Structures are given as C-alpha cells and as structure tokens.
C-alpha cells in the first residue's frame, strides 16, 4: 500500500509541476508580447506574483533569449524576497545554455 501511495504522490507532484510550468510559461509569453506591442525595447529581469502567503518569482534566462526561466515559490512571511531575487540572479549567472 505504501508503494501505491508513494506512486500517487509522485504522479500528483508531476501533474502539479506541469501545471506550474505551463502557467508560468504563459505569464512570460504574455508579458513579452505586451512589451513588443508597446514597442518597448527592453527585456524582463524578473516577474513577481504576490499571493496571500507566497511570493512567486519568475526570472527569464537572458542567455536563452527568454525561452527558459527560473521559478521560485517563496513563503511570504518567512522568506526574504530581496535575497531570493539576488540568489536567482546569481544562479542565472552560473547557467550555460
């Protein structure tokens, strides 16, 4: 029974991951299209979504032309938003695409 529960937990997590990935991809695409329509010659550094209990950070990787991004969900009350943003920037600098 434990193996079935573990399998179900893994399947549920994978489904959640697909939903999160798909949703965040749409957010990045929508913002990118908006910048293009407005004629803004700029790029997205990061996107912050603030929920009641969480901050969600999306950081497009500049080396990928914005087609890949880092994503972090942070506890709003225990996490440090400034440190999280700095950490994502540092992680991005180590990625080779």
Biopython code that builds the backbone (N, CA, C, O; Angstrom):
import numpy as np
from Bio.PDB.StructureBuilder import StructureBuilder

atoms = [
    (1, "UNK", "N", (0.819, -1.199, 0.000)),
    (1, "UNK", "CA", (0.000, 0.000, 0.000)),
    (1, "UNK", "C", (0.862, 1.261, 0.000)),
    (1, "UNK", "O", (0.518, 2.261, -0.631)),
    (2, "UNK", "N", (1.989, 1.201, 0.717)),
    (2, "UNK", "CA", (2.880, 2.362, 0.786)),
    (2, "UNK", "C", (3.419, 2.723, -0.598)),
    (2, "UNK", "O", (3.524, 3.901, -0.937)),
    (3, "UNK", "N", (3.758, 1.713, -1.394)),
    (3, "UNK", "CA", (4.269, 1.980, -2.738)),
    (3, "UNK", "C", (3.212, 2.653, -3.607)),
    (3, "UNK", "O", (3.530, 3.543, -4.396)),
    (4, "UNK", "N", (1.969, 2.237, -3.467)),
    (4, "UNK", "CA", (0.889, 2.859, -4.224)),
    (4, "UNK", "C", (0.744, 4.313, -3.815)),
    (4, "UNK", "O", (0.581, 5.183, -4.670)),
    (5, "UNK", "N", (0.800, 4.589, -2.520)),
    (5, "UNK", "CA", (0.695, 5.964, -2.034)),
    (5, "UNK", "C", (1.872, 6.806, -2.529)),
    (5, "UNK", "O", (1.696, 7.955, -2.934)),
    (6, "UNK", "N", (3.067, 6.227, -2.493)),
    (6, "UNK", "CA", (4.241, 6.953, -2.985)),
    (6, "UNK", "C", (4.104, 7.240, -4.473)),
    (6, "UNK", "O", (4.413, 8.341, -4.931)),
    (7, "UNK", "N", (3.637, 6.244, -5.229)),
    (7, "UNK", "CA", (3.444, 6.413, -6.667)),
    (7, "UNK", "C", (2.431, 7.518, -6.935)),
    (7, "UNK", "O", (2.651, 8.375, -7.791)),
    (8, "UNK", "N", (1.325, 7.498, -6.205)),
    (8, "UNK", "CA", (0.297, 8.522, -6.386)),
    (8, "UNK", "C", (0.833, 9.898, -6.022)),
    (8, "UNK", "O", (0.520, 10.881, -6.693)),
    (9, "UNK", "N", (1.636, 9.980, -4.967)),
    (9, "UNK", "CA", (2.216, 11.263, -4.563)),
    (9, "UNK", "C", (3.146, 11.793, -5.651)),
    (9, "UNK", "O", (3.144, 12.989, -5.944)),
    (10, "UNK", "N", (3.940, 10.906, -6.249)),
    (10, "UNK", "CA", (4.847, 11.318, -7.328)),
    (10, "UNK", "C", (4.049, 11.772, -8.542)),
    (10, "UNK", "O", (4.378, 12.789, -9.152)),
    (11, "UNK", "N", (3.002, 11.030, -8.899)),
    (11, "UNK", "CA", (2.177, 11.399, -10.045)),
    (11, "UNK", "C", (1.512, 12.752, -9.835)),
    (11, "UNK", "O", (1.450, 13.569, -10.753)),
    (12, "UNK", "N", (1.013, 12.985, -8.621)),
    (12, "UNK", "CA", (0.373, 14.263, -8.305)),
    (12, "UNK", "C", (1.378, 15.405, -8.395)),
    (12, "UNK", "O", (1.059, 16.474, -8.915)),
    (13, "UNK", "N", (2.595, 15.181, -7.888)),
    (13, "UNK", "CA", (3.629, 16.220, -7.943)),
    (13, "UNK", "C", (3.994, 16.523, -9.395)),
    (13, "UNK", "O", (4.168, 17.686, -9.760)),
    (14, "UNK", "N", (4.109, 15.489, -10.220)),
    (14, "UNK", "CA", (4.444, 15.709, -11.625)),
    (14, "UNK", "C", (3.336, 16.484, -12.327)),
    (14, "UNK", "O", (3.621, 17.355, -13.149)),
    (15, "UNK", "N", (2.090, 16.184, -12.018)),
    (15, "UNK", "CA", (0.976, 16.931, -12.604)),
    (15, "UNK", "C", (1.023, 18.377, -12.154)),
    (15, "UNK", "O", (0.819, 19.284, -12.961)),
    (16, "UNK", "N", (1.291, 18.607, -10.868)),
    (16, "UNK", "CA", (1.410, 19.972, -10.357)),
    (16, "UNK", "C", (2.551, 20.707, -11.048)),
    (16, "UNK", "O", (2.413, 21.880, -11.396)),
    (17, "UNK", "N", (3.676, 20.027, -11.248)),
    (17, "UNK", "CA", (4.824, 20.645, -11.917)),
    (17, "UNK", "C", (4.461, 21.064, -13.337)),
    (17, "UNK", "O", (4.854, 22.143, -13.782)),
    (18, "UNK", "N", (3.720, 20.228, -14.051)),
    (18, "UNK", "CA", (3.309, 20.570, -15.421)),
    (18, "UNK", "C", (2.383, 21.779, -15.414)),
    (18, "UNK", "O", (2.498, 22.655, -16.272)),
    (19, "UNK", "N", (1.473, 21.832, -14.460)),
    (19, "UNK", "CA", (0.548, 22.970, -14.377)),
    (19, "UNK", "C", (1.322, 24.248, -14.082)),
    (19, "UNK", "O", (1.081, 25.280, -14.709)),
    (20, "UNK", "N", (2.249, 24.184, -13.135)),
    (20, "UNK", "CA", (3.054, 25.353, -12.772)),
    (20, "UNK", "C", (3.895, 25.804, -13.964)),
    (20, "UNK", "O", (3.950, 26.994, -14.274)),
    (21, "UNK", "N", (4.540, 24.863, -14.622)),
    (21, "UNK", "CA", (5.390, 25.201, -15.769)),
    (21, "UNK", "C", (4.575, 25.830, -16.892)),
    (21, "UNK", "O", (4.972, 26.850, -17.456)),
    (22, "UNK", "N", (3.457, 25.233, -17.210)),
    (22, "UNK", "CA", (2.603, 25.756, -18.276)),
    (22, "UNK", "C", (2.085, 27.151, -17.930)),
    (22, "UNK", "O", (2.129, 28.061, -18.758)),
    (23, "UNK", "N", (1.598, 27.308, -16.711)),
    (23, "UNK", "CA", (1.069, 28.608, -16.287)),
    (23, "UNK", "C", (2.114, 29.701, -16.317)),
    (23, "UNK", "O", (1.852, 30.801, -16.804)),
    (24, "UNK", "N", (3.302, 29.408, -15.800)),
    (24, "UNK", "CA", (4.358, 30.421, -15.779)),
    (24, "UNK", "C", (4.889, 30.728, -17.173)),
    (24, "UNK", "O", (5.286, 31.858, -17.454)),
    (25, "UNK", "N", (4.897, 29.733, -18.038)),
    (25, "UNK", "CA", (5.290, 29.977, -19.423)),
    (25, "UNK", "C", (4.325, 30.966, -20.078)),
    (25, "UNK", "O", (4.748, 31.865, -20.804)),
    (26, "UNK", "N", (3.046, 30.799, -19.821)),
    (26, "UNK", "CA", (2.049, 31.725, -20.368)),
    (26, "UNK", "C", (2.221, 33.136, -19.811)),
    (26, "UNK", "O", (2.032, 34.113, -20.537)),
    (27, "UNK", "N", (2.575, 33.252, -18.541)),
    (27, "UNK", "CA", (2.820, 34.578, -17.941)),
    (27, "UNK", "C", (3.981, 35.265, -18.657)),
    (27, "UNK", "O", (3.885, 36.435, -19.027)),
    (28, "UNK", "N", (5.072, 34.535, -18.848)),
    (28, "UNK", "CA", (6.251, 35.123, -19.510)),
    (28, "UNK", "C", (5.916, 35.498, -20.958)),
    (28, "UNK", "O", (6.283, 36.579, -21.419)),
    (29, "UNK", "N", (5.231, 34.621, -21.662)),
    (29, "UNK", "CA", (4.861, 34.919, -23.053)),
    (29, "UNK", "C", (3.956, 36.150, -23.143)),
    (29, "UNK", "O", (4.139, 37.007, -24.007)),
    (30, "UNK", "N", (2.983, 36.222, -22.242)),
    (30, "UNK", "CA", (2.056, 37.364, -22.269)),
    (30, "UNK", "C", (2.795, 38.665, -22.012)),
    (30, "UNK", "O", (2.539, 39.660, -22.690)),
    (31, "UNK", "N", (3.687, 38.681, -21.068)),
    (31, "UNK", "CA", (4.427, 39.908, -20.755)),
    (31, "UNK", "C", (5.369, 40.269, -21.903)),
    (31, "UNK", "O", (5.528, 41.444, -22.232)),
    (32, "UNK", "N", (5.983, 39.274, -22.502)),
    (32, "UNK", "CA", (6.873, 39.518, -23.645)),
    (32, "UNK", "C", (6.091, 40.115, -24.817)),
    (32, "UNK", "O", (6.550, 41.057, -25.462)),
    (33, "UNK", "N", (4.894, 39.553, -25.089)),
    (33, "UNK", "CA", (4.047, 40.093, -26.165)),
    (33, "UNK", "C", (3.614, 41.524, -25.860)),
    (33, "UNK", "O", (3.581, 42.371, -26.754)),
    (34, "UNK", "N", (3.284, 41.792, -24.606)),
    (34, "UNK", "CA", (2.869, 43.136, -24.214)),
    (34, "UNK", "C", (3.988, 44.142, -24.447)),
    (34, "UNK", "O", (3.741, 45.234, -24.958)),
    (35, "UNK", "N", (5.204, 43.788, -24.080)),
    (35, "UNK", "CA", (6.345, 44.692, -24.310)),
    (35, "UNK", "C", (6.520, 44.956, -25.801)),
    (35, "UNK", "O", (6.790, 46.085, -26.211)),
    (36, "UNK", "N", (6.365, 43.906, -26.611)),
    (36, "UNK", "CA", (6.517, 44.064, -28.065)),
    (36, "UNK", "C", (5.435, 44.970, -28.638)),
    (36, "UNK", "O", (5.727, 45.845, -29.453)),
    (37, "UNK", "N", (4.189, 44.767, -28.220)),
    (37, "UNK", "CA", (3.078, 45.585, -28.722)),
    (37, "UNK", "C", (3.272, 47.050, -28.339)),
    (37, "UNK", "O", (2.948, 47.949, -29.115)),
    (38, "UNK", "N", (3.798, 47.284, -27.148)),
    (38, "UNK", "CA", (4.034, 48.656, -26.694)),
    (38, "UNK", "C", (5.283, 49.278, -27.308)),
    (38, "UNK", "O", (5.565, 50.459, -27.110)),
    (39, "UNK", "N", (6.028, 48.462, -28.059)),
    (39, "UNK", "CA", (7.236, 48.963, -28.698)),
    (39, "UNK", "C", (8.366, 49.231, -27.717)),
    (39, "UNK", "O", (9.267, 50.022, -27.997)),
    (40, "UNK", "N", (8.315, 48.588, -26.596)),
    (40, "UNK", "CA", (9.362, 48.783, -25.576)),
    (40, "UNK", "C", (10.560, 47.907, -25.920)),
    (40, "UNK", "O", (10.447, 46.682, -25.971)),
    (41, "UNK", "N", (11.681, 48.523, -26.151)),
    (41, "UNK", "CA", (12.909, 47.810, -26.469)),
    (41, "UNK", "C", (13.618, 47.478, -25.153)),
    (41, "UNK", "O", (14.641, 48.073, -24.812)),
    (42, "UNK", "N", (13.052, 46.521, -24.429)),
    (42, "UNK", "CA", (13.562, 46.179, -23.105)),
    (42, "UNK", "C", (13.363, 44.690, -22.874)),
    (42, "UNK", "O", (12.677, 44.024, -23.650)),
    (43, "UNK", "N", (13.950, 44.177, -21.830)),
    (43, "UNK", "CA", (13.789, 42.756, -21.514)),
    (43, "UNK", "C", (13.309, 42.614, -20.068)),
    (43, "UNK", "O", (13.464, 43.521, -19.250)),
    (44, "UNK", "N", (12.733, 41.468, -19.784)),
    (44, "UNK", "CA", (12.210, 41.195, -18.452)),
    (44, "UNK", "C", (13.348, 40.704, -17.568)),
    (44, "UNK", "O", (14.021, 39.728, -17.900)),
    (45, "UNK", "N", (13.563, 41.374, -16.452)),
    (45, "UNK", "CA", (14.551, 40.900, -15.484)),
    (45, "UNK", "C", (13.928, 39.821, -14.608)),
    (45, "UNK", "O", (14.483, 38.733, -14.460)),
    (46, "UNK", "N", (12.788, 40.125, -14.037)),
    (46, "UNK", "CA", (12.030, 39.115, -13.317)),
    (46, "UNK", "C", (10.582, 39.552, -13.193)),
    (46, "UNK", "O", (10.247, 40.719, -13.398)),
    (47, "UNK", "N", (9.739, 38.606, -12.856)),
    (47, "UNK", "CA", (8.311, 38.852, -12.669)),
    (47, "UNK", "C", (7.969, 38.390, -11.255)),
    (47, "UNK", "O", (8.312, 37.276, -10.862)),
    (48, "UNK", "N", (7.303, 39.237, -10.506)),
    (48, "UNK", "CA", (6.896, 38.912, -9.142)),
    (48, "UNK", "C", (5.379, 38.788, -9.095)),
    (48, "UNK", "O", (4.657, 39.684, -9.533)),
    (49, "UNK", "N", (4.911, 37.683, -8.565)),
    (49, "UNK", "CA", (3.483, 37.480, -8.327)),
    (49, "UNK", "C", (3.331, 37.309, -6.819)),
    (49, "UNK", "O", (3.912, 36.399, -6.227)),
    (50, "UNK", "N", (2.550, 38.187, -6.207)),
    (50, "UNK", "CA", (2.367, 38.146, -4.760)),
    (50, "UNK", "C", (1.008, 37.555, -4.436)),
    (50, "UNK", "O", (-0.022, 38.067, -4.873)),
    (51, "UNK", "N", (1.012, 36.481, -3.673)),
    (51, "UNK", "CA", (-0.202, 35.836, -3.203)),
    (51, "UNK", "C", (-0.352, 36.117, -1.711)),
    (51, "UNK", "O", (0.503, 36.765, -1.107)),
    (52, "UNK", "N", (-1.415, 35.640, -1.132)),
    (52, "UNK", "CA", (-1.642, 35.861, 0.291)),
    (52, "UNK", "C", (-0.536, 35.316, 1.175)),
    (52, "UNK", "O", (-0.168, 35.941, 2.169)),
    (53, "UNK", "N", (-0.002, 34.147, 0.817)),
    (53, "UNK", "CA", (1.006, 33.521, 1.652)),
    (53, "UNK", "C", (2.322, 33.256, 0.933)),
    (53, "UNK", "O", (3.258, 32.738, 1.541)),
    (54, "UNK", "N", (2.413, 33.598, -0.340)),
    (54, "UNK", "CA", (3.630, 33.297, -1.093)),
    (54, "UNK", "C", (3.991, 34.418, -2.056)),
    (54, "UNK", "O", (3.143, 35.192, -2.500)),
    (55, "UNK", "N", (5.280, 34.474, -2.360)),
    (55, "UNK", "CA", (5.797, 35.265, -3.479)),
    (55, "UNK", "C", (6.235, 34.242, -4.529)),
    (55, "UNK", "O", (6.875, 33.244, -4.197)),
    (56, "UNK", "N", (5.897, 34.487, -5.774)),
    (56, "UNK", "CA", (6.364, 33.648, -6.876)),
    (56, "UNK", "C", (7.257, 34.517, -7.748)),
    (56, "UNK", "O", (6.834, 35.568, -8.229)),
    (57, "UNK", "N", (8.480, 34.078, -7.949)),
    (57, "UNK", "CA", (9.448, 34.796, -8.777)),
    (57, "UNK", "C", (9.715, 34.001, -10.043)),
    (57, "UNK", "O", (9.974, 32.798, -9.996)),
    (58, "UNK", "N", (9.649, 34.686, -11.168)),
    (58, "UNK", "CA", (9.974, 34.090, -12.460)),
    (58, "UNK", "C", (11.096, 34.939, -13.055)),
    (58, "UNK", "O", (10.946, 36.148, -13.226)),
    (59, "UNK", "N", (12.214, 34.298, -13.367)),
    (59, "UNK", "CA", (13.355, 35.021, -13.927)),
    (59, "UNK", "C", (13.755, 34.393, -15.261)),
    (59, "UNK", "O", (14.406, 33.349, -15.285)),
    (60, "UNK", "N", (13.365, 35.030, -16.380)),
    (60, "UNK", "CA", (13.791, 34.518, -17.688)),
    (60, "UNK", "C", (15.317, 34.540, -17.800)),
    (60, "UNK", "O", (15.965, 35.491, -17.362)),
    (61, "UNK", "N", (15.877, 33.498, -18.380)),
    (61, "UNK", "CA", (17.328, 33.426, -18.567)),
    (61, "UNK", "C", (17.704, 34.219, -19.807)),
    (61, "UNK", "O", (17.277, 33.885, -20.913)),
    (62, "UNK", "N", (18.497, 35.261, -19.634)),
    (62, "UNK", "CA", (18.851, 36.122, -20.768)),
    (62, "UNK", "C", (19.637, 35.355, -21.822)),
    (62, "UNK", "O", (19.531, 35.654, -23.011)),
    (63, "UNK", "N", (20.425, 34.369, -21.399)),
    (63, "UNK", "CA", (21.226, 33.608, -22.370)),
    (63, "UNK", "C", (20.358, 32.731, -23.268)),
    (63, "UNK", "O", (20.819, 32.253, -24.304)),
    (64, "UNK", "N", (19.104, 32.518, -22.874)),
    (64, "UNK", "CA", (18.209, 31.687, -23.692)),
    (64, "UNK", "C", (17.272, 32.548, -24.534)),
    (64, "UNK", "O", (16.385, 32.022, -25.207)),
    (65, "UNK", "N", (17.460, 33.855, -24.503)),
    (65, "UNK", "CA", (16.562, 34.747, -25.220)),
    (65, "UNK", "C", (15.178, 34.793, -24.596)),
    (65, "UNK", "O", (14.204, 35.166, -25.250)),
    (66, "UNK", "N", (15.098, 34.414, -23.339)),
    (66, "UNK", "CA", (13.823, 34.444, -22.633)),
    (66, "UNK", "C", (12.978, 33.197, -22.788)),
    (66, "UNK", "O", (11.862, 33.136, -22.274)),
    (67, "UNK", "N", (13.505, 32.186, -23.502)),
    (67, "UNK", "CA", (12.702, 30.981, -23.714)),
    (67, "UNK", "C", (12.756, 30.018, -22.526)),
    (67, "UNK", "O", (11.925, 29.115, -22.426)),
    (68, "UNK", "N", (13.705, 30.199, -21.644)),
    (68, "UNK", "CA", (13.800, 29.409, -20.417)),
    (68, "UNK", "C", (13.764, 30.353, -19.228)),
    (68, "UNK", "O", (14.152, 31.515, -19.344)),
    (69, "UNK", "N", (13.305, 29.867, -18.094)),
    (69, "UNK", "CA", (13.273, 30.723, -16.909)),
    (69, "UNK", "C", (13.483, 29.920, -15.644)),
    (69, "UNK", "O", (13.268, 28.709, -15.602)),
    (70, "UNK", "N", (13.909, 30.627, -14.617)),
    (70, "UNK", "CA", (13.981, 30.064, -13.275)),
    (70, "UNK", "C", (12.703, 30.444, -12.552)),
    (70, "UNK", "O", (12.157, 31.525, -12.771)),
    (71, "UNK", "N", (12.224, 29.557, -11.691)),
    (71, "UNK", "CA", (10.981, 29.807, -10.962)),
    (71, "UNK", "C", (11.186, 29.452, -9.494)),
    (71, "UNK", "O", (11.781, 28.426, -9.167)),
    (72, "UNK", "N", (10.686, 30.314, -8.622)),
    (72, "UNK", "CA", (10.801, 30.080, -7.187)),
    (72, "UNK", "C", (9.514, 30.512, -6.504)),
    (72, "UNK", "O", (9.021, 31.619, -6.723)),
    (73, "UNK", "N", (8.971, 29.622, -5.669)),
    (73, "UNK", "CA", (7.847, 29.973, -4.800)),
    (73, "UNK", "C", (8.421, 30.129, -3.397)),
    (73, "UNK", "O", (9.085, 29.230, -2.881)),
    (74, "UNK", "N", (8.158, 31.265, -2.797)),
    (74, "UNK", "CA", (8.778, 31.645, -1.529)),
    (74, "UNK", "C", (7.703, 31.957, -0.504)),
    (74, "UNK", "O", (6.747, 32.671, -0.806)),
    (75, "UNK", "N", (7.847, 31.430, 0.702)),
    (75, "UNK", "CA", (6.918, 31.756, 1.783)),
    (75, "UNK", "C", (6.984, 33.257, 2.038)),
    (75, "UNK", "O", (8.060, 33.805, 2.276)),
    (76, "UNK", "N", (5.848, 33.909, 1.987)),
    (76, "UNK", "CA", (5.795, 35.370, 2.088)),
    (76, "UNK", "C", (6.213, 35.892, 3.465)),
    (76, "UNK", "O", (6.730, 37.003, 3.577)),
    (77, "UNK", "N", (5.992, 35.106, 4.495)),
    (77, "UNK", "CA", (6.251, 35.588, 5.848)),
    (77, "UNK", "C", (7.606, 35.151, 6.395)),
    (77, "UNK", "O", (8.159, 35.809, 7.276)),
    (78, "UNK", "N", (8.140, 34.056, 5.885)),
    (78, "UNK", "CA", (9.435, 33.571, 6.376)),
    (78, "UNK", "C", (10.575, 33.820, 5.401)),
    (78, "UNK", "O", (11.739, 33.828, 5.799)),
    (79, "UNK", "N", (10.253, 34.024, 4.126)),
    (79, "UNK", "CA", (11.287, 34.194, 3.113)),
    (79, "UNK", "C", (11.755, 35.634, 3.012)),
    (79, "UNK", "O", (11.086, 36.559, 3.471)),
    (80, "UNK", "N", (12.906, 35.798, 2.407)),
    (80, "UNK", "CA", (13.494, 37.119, 2.184)),
    (80, "UNK", "C", (13.471, 37.379, 0.678)),
    (80, "UNK", "O", (14.257, 36.804, -0.074)),
    (81, "UNK", "N", (12.564, 38.249, 0.252)),
    (81, "UNK", "CA", (12.367, 38.489, -1.175)),
    (81, "UNK", "C", (13.615, 39.054, -1.837)),
    (81, "UNK", "O", (13.981, 38.615, -2.927)),
    (82, "UNK", "N", (14.263, 40.001, -1.215)),
    (82, "UNK", "CA", (15.471, 40.597, -1.798)),
    (82, "UNK", "C", (16.572, 39.547, -1.963)),
    (82, "UNK", "O", (17.247, 39.505, -2.992)),
    (83, "UNK", "N", (16.749, 38.707, -0.953)),
    (83, "UNK", "CA", (17.760, 37.659, -1.023)),
    (83, "UNK", "C", (17.399, 36.626, -2.093)),
    (83, "UNK", "O", (18.276, 36.129, -2.800)),
    (84, "UNK", "N", (16.125, 36.309, -2.208)),
    (84, "UNK", "CA", (15.675, 35.357, -3.225)),
    (84, "UNK", "C", (15.960, 35.890, -4.628)),
    (84, "UNK", "O", (16.441, 35.153, -5.489)),
    (85, "UNK", "N", (15.665, 37.164, -4.857)),
    (85, "UNK", "CA", (15.931, 37.763, -6.170)),
    (85, "UNK", "C", (17.428, 37.749, -6.468)),
    (85, "UNK", "O", (17.841, 37.428, -7.582)),
    (86, "UNK", "N", (18.228, 38.094, -5.482)),
    (86, "UNK", "CA", (19.683, 38.090, -5.647)),
    (86, "UNK", "C", (20.190, 36.674, -5.934)),
    (86, "UNK", "O", (21.064, 36.482, -6.778)),
    (87, "UNK", "N", (19.637, 35.690, -5.228)),
    (87, "UNK", "CA", (20.052, 34.301, -5.422)),
    (87, "UNK", "C", (19.707, 33.807, -6.823)),
    (87, "UNK", "O", (20.518, 33.128, -7.453)),
    (88, "UNK", "N", (18.512, 34.139, -7.322)),
    (88, "UNK", "CA", (18.149, 33.737, -8.680)),
    (88, "UNK", "C", (19.078, 34.380, -9.707)),
    (88, "UNK", "O", (19.460, 33.746, -10.691)),
    (89, "UNK", "N", (19.432, 35.626, -9.475)),
    (89, "UNK", "CA", (20.363, 36.309, -10.389)),
    (89, "UNK", "C", (21.722, 35.609, -10.388)),
    (89, "UNK", "O", (22.345, 35.438, -11.436)),
    (90, "UNK", "N", (22.169, 35.212, -9.205)),
    (90, "UNK", "CA", (23.456, 34.515, -9.084)),
    (90, "UNK", "C", (23.382, 33.134, -9.757)),
    (90, "UNK", "O", (24.319, 32.726, -10.443)),
    (91, "UNK", "N", (22.278, 32.429, -9.558)),
    (91, "UNK", "CA", (22.100, 31.124, -10.202)),
    (91, "UNK", "C", (22.095, 31.266, -11.719)),
    (91, "UNK", "O", (22.709, 30.469, -12.428)),
    (92, "UNK", "N", (21.395, 32.292, -12.211)),
    (92, "UNK", "CA", (21.358, 32.517, -13.657)),
    (92, "UNK", "C", (22.758, 32.701, -14.226)),
    (92, "UNK", "O", (23.055, 32.212, -15.316)),
    (93, "UNK", "N", (23.610, 33.398, -13.501)),
    (93, "UNK", "CA", (24.967, 33.671, -13.972)),
    (93, "UNK", "C", (25.786, 32.390, -14.126)),
    (93, "UNK", "O", (26.756, 32.368, -14.883)),
    (94, "UNK", "N", (25.410, 31.331, -13.423)),
    (94, "UNK", "CA", (26.173, 30.072, -13.494)),
    (94, "UNK", "C", (25.657, 29.139, -14.574)),
    (94, "UNK", "O", (26.283, 28.117, -14.856)),
    (95, "UNK", "N", (24.522, 29.472, -15.185)),
    (95, "UNK", "CA", (23.912, 28.576, -16.179)),
    (95, "UNK", "C", (24.515, 28.804, -17.553)),
    (95, "UNK", "O", (24.701, 29.941, -17.985)),
    (96, "UNK", "N", (24.817, 27.709, -18.231)),
    (96, "UNK", "CA", (25.319, 27.773, -19.599)),
    (96, "UNK", "C", (24.276, 27.138, -20.507)),
    (96, "UNK", "O", (23.944, 25.962, -20.360)),
    (97, "UNK", "N", (23.765, 27.922, -21.444)),
    (97, "UNK", "CA", (22.732, 27.428, -22.349)),
    (97, "UNK", "C", (23.335, 27.260, -23.728)),
    (97, "UNK", "O", (22.641, 26.852, -24.659)),
]
sb = StructureBuilder()
sb.init_structure("model")
sb.init_model(0)
sb.init_chain("A")
sb.init_seg("    ")
for serial, (resi, resn, name, xyz) in enumerate(atoms, 1):
    if name == "N":
        sb.init_residue(resn, " ", resi, " ")
    sb.init_atom(name, np.array(xyz, "f"), 0.0, 1.0, " ", f" {name:<3s}", serial, name[0])
structure = sb.get_structure()
